[in-house]
Amino acid sequence: MDNIGIFVKTLSSGGAEKQATLLAKVLTSNHTVHMILWSDVNCEDKYTKILEKSNVKIHKLKGSFYEKFSKLRHLLSTANINILFSYLTFANAVGALSALRLRTKVVPGLRSSKLSFPKLLSDMAVCNFLTPVTVANSYCGKREFVRRGFSESHIEGIPNMLDSIPMFKPRQVSADGNVNVISVGRFVDAKDYPTAIRAVAEARKSVPNLRYKIVGYGELEQNIRTWVKEYGIDDITDIFINPPHIDKLLSQSDIFLMSSVFEGTSNALLEAIGYSVPTIVTDVGDNAYIISSSNNGMVFMPGDYLGMADGIIKYASEPELRNSTAENAYKCLKSNFSESVFKDAYEKLILRLSE
């Protein structure tokens, strides 16, 4: 049994923080796990509850930068932390520097290849010179980092996991006859909501009983509300701002629509598949790896709102197709993104680093 540390800047509501929490949870069965927070500002209560329920030891560093750095080094030493997993550029750099001349091996986490130049240089230096191995959470991300100068031998791809995959549940045609489309994701440029909104507006011409839910939060909220009105679908669209019941919204949906121009391994896509929702996505990130054939979903080029509209129309007219593609995608999800697969990949990495 090893003492494992997981280091994040804070436990805010984000994909990296969620995966850090899930990693801490799955490793507790074989290890003593310490979650180390540089700051406790904006911490998500739901993540804290998962950690507490899993008996993860939570450490919140306080004081000036120097005081926090000193406390981190002291904790790594006194808790005999063998391996420290860090998430995102700040934690990667601070974690690697704090472990210098200690026995702790630091494993940085790369979550997005779309980094500013200073962050890219920082992560590259940490990966290539200060740490034995770095984890990229997507296969496309690993390829992109290697292309940009990261050492291929120092990067290992371990995709995200989906927590608590429910049982597959075939969709029934709703009593009101409506076909419910849902998009889930932060309100940022990378998600390209204008394309999704245009696709729904176009599909509505052929599917008058279409309904649309947009779920997320972010800087483009007002823009999204404006686009919905401009394309004439405000009467069929509901917008949910960071709701606590996304699972319920997914379970009530017939089609998942993602129009992103950039992704890694999309948590939203995995969650939609987990709730038996057939998907329409763009060919970015690991989407085409997850939706590997026409038998388990539809994949279009970014910006192709007409193709996505045709996909919505086809799904809307064929309930049996919706269920068959959703079931095939679900089988892929269970085989590649389950908790057991995720845990096994990290346990093998820990074993290798402990030798």
C-alpha positions as CSV (number, residue, x, y, z in Angstrom):
1,M,0.0,0.0,0.0
2,D,1.3,3.4,-1.0
3,N,0.6,6.9,0.3
4,I,-0.8,8.7,-2.7
5,G,-1.2,12.5,-2.9
6,I,-3.5,14.3,-5.3
7,F,-2.8,18.0,-5.7
8,V,-5.1,20.7,-7.2
9,K,-5.3,24.4,-7.0
10,T,-8.8,24.2,-5.8
11,L,-11.9,21.9,-6.0
12,S,-14.0,24.2,-8.1
13,S,-16.7,23.0,-10.5
14,G,-14.6,21.8,-13.4
15,G,-13.6,18.6,-15.3
16,A,-10.1,18.4,-13.9
17,E,-11.3,18.8,-10.3
18,K,-14.0,16.2,-10.9
19,Q,-11.5,13.7,-12.2
20,A,-9.1,14.4,-9.4
21,T,-11.9,13.7,-6.9
22,L,-12.8,10.4,-8.7
23,L,-9.2,9.3,-8.8
24,A,-8.9,9.9,-5.0
25,K,-12.1,7.9,-4.5
26,V,-11.1,4.8,-6.6
27,L,-7.5,4.6,-5.1
28,T,-8.7,4.5,-1.5
29,S,-9.4,0.8,-1.7
30,N,-5.7,0.0,-2.0
31,H,-3.9,3.1,-0.8
32,T,-3.9,5.9,1.8
33,V,-5.0,8.9,-0.3
34,H,-4.3,12.6,0.5
35,M,-6.2,15.4,-1.3
36,I,-4.1,18.5,-1.1
37,L,-5.8,21.9,-1.9
38,W,-3.7,25.0,-2.6
39,S,-6.8,27.0,-1.9
40,D,-10.2,26.2,-0.5
41,V,-12.0,29.1,-2.3
42,N,-15.0,28.1,-4.5
43,C,-14.8,24.4,-3.5
44,E,-17.6,22.3,-4.7
45,D,-19.5,20.8,-1.8
46,K,-20.4,17.7,-3.8
47,Y,-16.7,16.9,-4.4
48,T,-15.9,17.4,-0.7
49,K,-18.7,15.0,0.2
50,I,-17.3,12.3,-2.1
51,L,-13.9,12.7,-0.6
52,E,-15.2,12.6,3.0
53,K,-17.3,9.5,2.3
54,S,-14.3,7.8,0.8
55,N,-12.1,8.5,3.8
56,V,-9.7,10.6,1.8
57,K,-7.5,12.8,4.0
58,I,-8.1,16.5,2.9
59,H,-5.4,19.1,3.5
60,K,-6.1,22.8,2.9
61,L,-2.9,24.9,2.6
62,K,-3.1,28.3,4.1
63,G,-0.9,31.4,4.3
64,S,1.4,33.2,1.8
65,F,2.8,31.5,-1.3
66,Y,6.0,30.7,0.5
67,E,4.1,29.3,3.6
68,K,1.9,27.1,1.4
69,F,4.9,25.8,-0.5
70,S,6.8,25.0,2.7
71,K,3.7,23.2,4.1
72,L,3.4,21.2,1.0
73,R,7.0,20.0,1.1
74,H,6.6,19.2,4.8
75,L,3.4,17.2,4.1
76,L,5.0,15.2,1.3
77,S,7.8,14.3,3.6
78,T,6.0,13.6,6.9
79,A,3.1,11.7,5.3
80,N,5.6,9.7,3.3
81,I,3.7,10.4,0.1
82,N,5.2,8.2,-2.6
83,I,3.4,9.5,-5.6
84,L,1.8,12.9,-6.1
85,F,-0.7,13.3,-9.0
86,S,-1.3,16.9,-9.9
87,Y,-3.8,18.6,-12.1
88,L,-3.4,21.6,-14.4
89,T,-0.4,23.9,-15.0
90,F,-0.2,25.7,-11.7
91,A,-0.4,22.5,-9.6
92,N,1.9,20.7,-12.0
93,A,4.7,23.3,-11.6
94,V,4.3,23.8,-7.9
95,G,4.0,20.1,-7.2
96,A,7.1,19.2,-9.2
97,L,9.2,21.9,-7.5
98,S,8.0,21.1,-4.1
99,A,9.1,17.4,-4.5
100,L,12.7,18.3,-5.5
101,R,15.1,16.3,-3.4
102,L,12.3,14.4,-1.8
103,R,11.4,10.7,-2.4
104,T,8.0,11.7,-3.8
105,K,7.5,11.1,-7.5
106,V,5.2,13.7,-9.2
107,V,2.9,12.8,-12.0
108,P,1.5,15.9,-13.7
109,G,-1.9,16.0,-15.4
110,L,-2.4,17.5,-18.9
111,R,-6.1,18.3,-19.5
112,S,-6.1,20.6,-22.6
113,S,-3.6,21.0,-25.4
114,K,-5.1,24.5,-26.1
115,L,-2.8,26.2,-23.6
116,S,-1.3,29.7,-23.7
117,F,2.4,29.8,-24.7
118,P,3.6,30.4,-21.1
119,K,1.5,27.5,-19.7
120,L,2.7,25.3,-22.6
121,L,6.3,26.0,-21.8
122,S,5.8,25.4,-18.1
123,D,4.0,22.1,-18.6
124,M,6.7,21.0,-21.2
125,A,9.5,21.7,-18.7
126,V,7.8,19.8,-16.0
127,C,7.0,16.9,-18.2
128,N,10.4,16.6,-20.0
129,F,12.8,17.4,-17.2
130,L,11.3,17.3,-13.7
131,T,8.9,14.3,-13.6
132,P,9.1,10.6,-14.6
133,V,5.7,10.5,-16.4
134,T,2.8,12.8,-17.2
135,V,-0.8,11.7,-17.7
136,A,-2.8,13.1,-20.6
137,N,-6.6,12.6,-20.2
138,S,-7.2,12.1,-24.0
139,Y,-5.5,10.3,-26.8
140,C,-5.8,13.3,-29.1
141,G,-4.3,15.4,-26.4
142,K,-1.3,13.1,-26.1
143,R,-0.7,13.3,-29.9
144,E,-0.9,17.1,-29.8
145,F,1.5,17.5,-26.9
146,V,4.0,15.2,-28.6
147,R,3.7,17.2,-31.8
148,R,4.4,20.4,-29.9
149,G,7.6,19.1,-28.3
150,F,6.7,17.1,-25.2
151,S,8.6,13.9,-24.7
152,E,6.5,11.0,-26.0
153,S,8.2,8.5,-23.6
154,H,7.1,10.8,-20.7
155,I,3.4,10.9,-21.5
156,E,0.8,8.2,-20.8
157,G,-2.8,8.5,-22.0
158,I,-5.4,7.6,-19.5
159,P,-8.9,8.8,-20.4
160,N,-11.5,10.1,-18.0
161,M,-13.8,7.8,-16.2
162,L,-17.6,8.0,-15.8
163,D,-18.7,7.6,-12.2
164,S,-21.6,5.3,-11.4
165,I,-22.7,4.2,-14.9
166,P,-26.4,3.5,-14.6
167,M,-28.1,0.5,-16.2
168,F,-28.9,0.8,-19.9
169,K,-32.5,1.9,-20.3
170,P,-34.2,2.0,-23.7
171,R,-36.0,5.2,-24.4
172,Q,-39.8,5.2,-24.7
173,V,-41.5,7.7,-27.0
174,S,-42.8,10.5,-24.6
175,A,-46.5,10.7,-23.9
176,D,-46.7,14.2,-25.4
177,G,-45.0,13.0,-28.6
178,N,-42.1,15.6,-28.2
179,V,-38.5,14.8,-29.2
180,N,-36.2,16.3,-26.6
181,V,-32.7,17.4,-27.7
182,I,-30.1,18.4,-25.1
183,S,-26.7,20.1,-25.1
184,V,-24.5,20.1,-22.0
185,G,-21.3,22.1,-21.7
186,R,-19.7,25.3,-20.5
187,F,-20.8,28.5,-22.3
188,V,-17.5,29.2,-24.0
189,D,-16.4,29.6,-27.6
190,A,-14.9,26.1,-27.8
191,K,-18.5,24.6,-27.5
192,D,-19.7,26.5,-30.6
193,Y,-23.3,26.9,-29.4
194,P,-24.3,28.9,-32.5
195,T,-23.9,25.7,-34.7
196,A,-26.0,23.6,-32.3
197,I,-28.7,26.3,-32.2
198,R,-28.7,26.6,-36.0
199,A,-29.0,22.8,-36.3
200,V,-32.0,22.7,-34.0
201,A,-33.6,25.6,-35.8
202,E,-33.1,23.8,-39.1
203,A,-34.4,20.5,-37.8
204,R,-37.4,22.1,-36.4
205,K,-38.7,22.8,-39.9
206,S,-39.2,19.1,-40.4
207,V,-39.8,18.1,-36.7
208,P,-42.4,20.5,-35.3
209,N,-42.6,18.6,-32.0
210,L,-38.8,19.3,-31.3
211,R,-37.8,20.6,-27.9
212,Y,-34.4,21.8,-26.8
213,K,-32.6,22.1,-23.5
214,I,-29.2,23.9,-23.1
215,V,-27.4,23.1,-19.9
216,G,-24.3,24.8,-18.6
217,Y,-22.8,28.1,-17.3
218,G,-20.2,30.6,-18.4
219,E,-19.3,33.9,-20.0
220,L,-21.5,33.4,-23.1
221,E,-24.8,33.0,-21.3
222,Q,-26.3,36.2,-22.7
223,N,-25.0,35.5,-26.2
224,I,-26.7,32.1,-26.1
225,R,-30.0,33.6,-25.1
226,T,-29.6,36.1,-28.0
227,W,-28.8,33.4,-30.5
228,V,-31.8,31.3,-29.5
229,K,-34.0,34.3,-30.2
230,E,-32.3,35.2,-33.4
231,Y,-32.8,31.7,-34.8
232,G,-36.4,31.6,-33.7
233,I,-36.3,28.7,-31.3
234,D,-36.8,30.6,-28.0
235,D,-40.3,29.1,-27.7
236,I,-39.0,25.5,-27.7
237,T,-35.8,26.1,-25.7
238,D,-35.1,26.0,-22.0
239,I,-31.7,27.1,-20.6
240,F,-30.5,25.6,-17.3
241,I,-27.7,27.3,-15.5
242,N,-25.4,24.8,-13.7
243,P,-28.3,22.8,-12.3
244,P,-27.8,20.1,-9.7
245,H,-30.0,17.6,-11.5
246,I,-28.2,17.2,-14.9
247,D,-28.7,13.4,-14.6
248,K,-32.5,13.9,-14.5
249,L,-32.4,16.2,-17.6
250,L,-30.3,13.6,-19.5
251,S,-32.6,10.8,-18.5
252,Q,-35.6,12.8,-20.0
253,S,-33.8,13.5,-23.3
254,D,-34.0,11.7,-26.6
255,I,-30.9,13.1,-28.4
256,F,-27.6,14.6,-27.2
257,L,-26.1,17.3,-29.4
258,M,-22.5,18.5,-29.2
259,S,-21.2,21.0,-31.7
260,S,-17.7,21.7,-30.1
261,V,-14.7,22.8,-32.1
262,F,-12.4,21.5,-29.4
263,E,-12.6,18.7,-26.8
264,G,-10.4,16.3,-25.0
265,T,-12.3,13.3,-23.6
266,S,-15.7,14.9,-23.1
267,N,-17.3,14.2,-19.7
268,A,-20.6,15.5,-21.0
269,L,-20.5,13.0,-23.9
270,L,-19.7,10.1,-21.6
271,E,-22.5,11.1,-19.2
272,A,-25.0,11.3,-22.0
273,I,-24.0,7.8,-23.2
274,G,-24.2,6.6,-19.6
275,Y,-27.9,7.7,-19.5
276,S,-28.7,5.9,-22.7
277,V,-29.0,9.0,-24.9
278,P,-28.1,8.6,-28.6
279,T,-25.5,11.2,-29.6
280,I,-24.7,13.7,-32.4
281,V,-21.1,15.1,-32.0
282,T,-18.4,16.8,-33.9
283,D,-15.1,15.1,-35.0
284,V,-12.9,16.8,-32.4
285,G,-10.9,15.4,-29.5
286,D,-11.6,11.8,-28.6
287,N,-15.2,12.1,-29.9
288,A,-14.6,9.9,-32.9
289,Y,-12.8,7.4,-30.7
290,I,-15.8,7.2,-28.4
291,I,-18.4,7.2,-31.2
292,S,-16.3,4.9,-33.4
293,S,-18.9,4.0,-36.0
294,S,-22.3,4.9,-37.3
295,N,-23.7,2.0,-35.2
296,N,-23.2,3.9,-32.0
297,G,-23.7,7.6,-32.9
298,M,-23.3,10.3,-35.5
299,V,-20.2,12.3,-36.1
300,F,-20.0,15.4,-38.2
301,M,-17.3,18.0,-39.0
302,P,-17.3,21.1,-36.8
303,G,-19.7,23.8,-38.1
304,D,-21.8,21.3,-40.2
305,Y,-25.2,22.4,-38.8
306,L,-27.0,21.1,-41.8
307,G,-25.5,17.6,-41.3
308,M,-26.4,17.8,-37.6
309,A,-29.9,18.9,-38.4
310,D,-30.3,15.9,-40.7
311,G,-29.1,13.7,-37.9
312,I,-31.7,15.1,-35.5
313,I,-34.4,14.6,-38.1
314,K,-33.3,11.0,-38.7
315,Y,-33.2,10.2,-34.9
316,A,-36.5,12.0,-34.4
317,S,-38.3,9.8,-37.0
318,E,-36.7,6.5,-35.9
319,P,-37.1,5.7,-32.2
320,E,-35.7,2.2,-32.7
321,L,-32.5,3.7,-34.3
322,R,-32.1,5.9,-31.2
323,N,-32.2,3.0,-28.9
324,S,-29.9,0.7,-31.0
325,T,-27.2,3.3,-31.4
326,A,-27.5,4.3,-27.7
327,E,-27.1,0.7,-26.6
328,N,-24.0,0.2,-28.8
329,A,-22.4,3.3,-27.5
330,Y,-23.2,2.2,-23.9
331,K,-21.3,-1.1,-24.5
332,C,-18.3,0.9,-25.7
333,L,-18.6,3.1,-22.6
334,K,-18.6,0.1,-20.2
335,S,-15.6,-1.4,-22.0
336,N,-13.4,1.7,-22.1
337,F,-14.5,4.4,-19.6
338,S,-15.8,2.5,-16.5
339,E,-14.4,2.9,-13.0
340,S,-12.7,-0.5,-13.2
341,V,-10.8,0.4,-16.4
342,F,-9.8,3.8,-15.0
343,K,-8.6,2.3,-11.7
344,D,-6.7,-0.5,-13.4
345,A,-4.8,2.0,-15.6
346,Y,-3.7,4.1,-12.6
347,E,-2.9,1.1,-10.4
348,K,-0.5,-0.2,-13.2
349,L,1.1,3.2,-13.3
350,I,1.5,3.3,-9.6
351,L,3.0,-0.2,-9.6
352,R,5.5,0.8,-12.3
353,L,6.6,3.9,-10.4
354,S,6.9,2.0,-7.1
355,E,9.3,-0.6,-8.5
